[in-house]
Amino acid sequence: MQQPARTLFATALLALCAPLAQAASVAEVFNGDMLDTNQRYFESIAGIPRQSYGDQHLFRISGCNITATIQNNSVTALRLELTPSCQADLTSFLGESFAPPAGQPLTVGSFQQAAGDLSFYSDCLTLCGNAADPSVYAHWEGPHAVSFREVMLELVLAGDAALEASSRWQQQMTAAKGEDWVMETRFNCERDFDGQAQQSFANVEVNAISIGSGLVKPGC
């Protein structure tokens, strides 16, 4: 029996649209080419966000959490939560000259060795309460060669390695500046102890990474 023209048209349309329905990979979404694209184009690749909070939009891609910061309809930053199955290849963002080796866990030391020195920040290092695990943030601003892109490495102070590194950094600052200075997070506005932090956290694995422009850092 010959199919009606309307049925044939619908079948052809579904066939044309099928490739568009395929799920995107992490490498396609967490990619330097996605920065500065408009929201409509980004979502044509990443899909519809699972949640949105202001300019923050959360996407679930191949089991990995990616957050896009979208301001004035343009993607200004991308954040990837790192897990054993969700690893970042930074080559598309930073090029081979500044990107650490892909395919292995990202640490503060591996990033610093590839890209250069970092500045360290935290919302809290002492008397933080029990609401949530505090974090340390390592910030890097790239040169003109990578369009001055910023990188923020997030280190959750929960595992032994991160807690021990935080304790060493805190003790060094307390010995030099006093407990009140550390409690008031004055280190966020002074760069005197970045070298000690970089050394302390060198072997600590990164929990999340953000790349883009206008990344927000904790203040003092």
Phi, psi and omega in degrees: 000136181283132181285144176300153181300324181296320180293318178297320179295318180296319179296317179295321180294319178297322179294323179290325184274346184305315180299329181290338183275352180294140182292140178284156176267164177300319182297331179283327184269311176275081190214141181301332180291343180278340177294139179074004173281161179278163187299320182298316179293316181302315182287340174292337177264313187276339184092191181276135180296146177286324180213153177221133176229099183063238181267008179259126183231120185265129178240146176249111185240116178050040179082005182247143179269120177237129178249129176254129171269118184239116181234133182052042176068017182232139178283114182260339181201154176230140180233134179237126173280125186267135175218173177305331180258359180233088182248153186257133168256112187268005185299320182292337178272317192244354183074170182292338183288332186239349182277134174291164181302136178277165175083012177215156182304137180275126175241165176300318181295319180292325177290315181298320180297325181276320191252329182124184188292154184240159173250140189246142184218161174199147174287332185193136175240342183216145181052051187274346183082185186245011184297318181198157177293128177291166181227155169250142182240129178250120188250140179223136175243121185283166179279183180302328182301335177243029176059032178056030179296144178259151175230136175235119175264130180253130181236107180284129183275075182231315181281166182302315184297315181292319181294319178295319178295317179297319180297317179298315180297315180298316181296321179296317180289321180296319180297326183270325189240343181100159184295319181298321180299319179288316181300325180276007180051041178293339180297341179292339182248004176230140188257016185293337187245017178295323180297318178294321179294317180300320178290318182294320186265007187308319185262008182275132179285144182278137181269332178202154180224134176243141179223135178159220179228153179067030179295136185272129178250149175300146179256182180252000000 
